[in-house]
């Protein structure tokens, strides 16, 4: 099982030097990818711009959105931006997409929260056309650049609802789940595989998941506070529950790796909740 690490660009107050050095260290270590999560109404960095910067200071690791909220963006521009990063990174982009769960992100861009699933389906079809060199609208001409990989960068879809699970099997190269119970993640992945097979697709989808972590002296409390703050839209009780799921010890991280490896996970991306640069080394020591 591969192990990736998130960038701290979602943590309020993180510095430019921290994010770029974090990416460099991850590139030189045992990690398979660097990931980044998305919000609109939050003091995080834009995921695509951050990954473009990471592409310039890395050579090996994949660059992954875990996830990007697609329906708050224009599909043609998103396809163009993703293809541009893929070219900058030499074909290392993994585009994890989903619809998100926060109404305020949609309100901020005058989007329709109640129509997000339908819009996402339309976007996926349009982005595939763009990446294949077809006109996004008849008569416009194609939109470049051409991605390194034919048909576009690797595409993962993060989902929990049944309709969204089917979407992953139909359109994507794999499924991106959250942490928590490995058996629950496996059940959703199996649904993706079922849809994948019913669509007559060859091979099998990738199986990827994420977990939050904070390691070292004083990091547990700060990491819990950050994750609680990020999830405050869920309400106090649910945000507290999320904070308790932050992995704060080598033993817990090894246990999660073992449990998810047993259910066949292809890659786990650990998302940091504190900005201390030693988080990269601490996680590398556990997984390396």
Secondary structure, DSSP 8 states (H G I E B T S, - for coil): -EEEEE-GGGSTT--HHHHHHHHHHHHHTT-SEEEE---SSSS---HHHHHHHHHHH-SSSEEEEEEEEGGGS-HHHHHHHHHHHHHHTTS-EEEEEE--S-HHHHHHTT--GGGHHHHHHHHHHHHHHHHTT-BSSTTS-B-----SSTTSSEEEEE--SHHHHHHHHHH-SEEEE-SS-HHHHHHHHHHHHHHHHHTT--S--EEEEEEEE--STTHHHHHHHHHHHHTGGG-HHHHHHHHHTSB-SHHHHHHHHHHHHHTT-SEEEEEESS--THHHHHHHHHH-
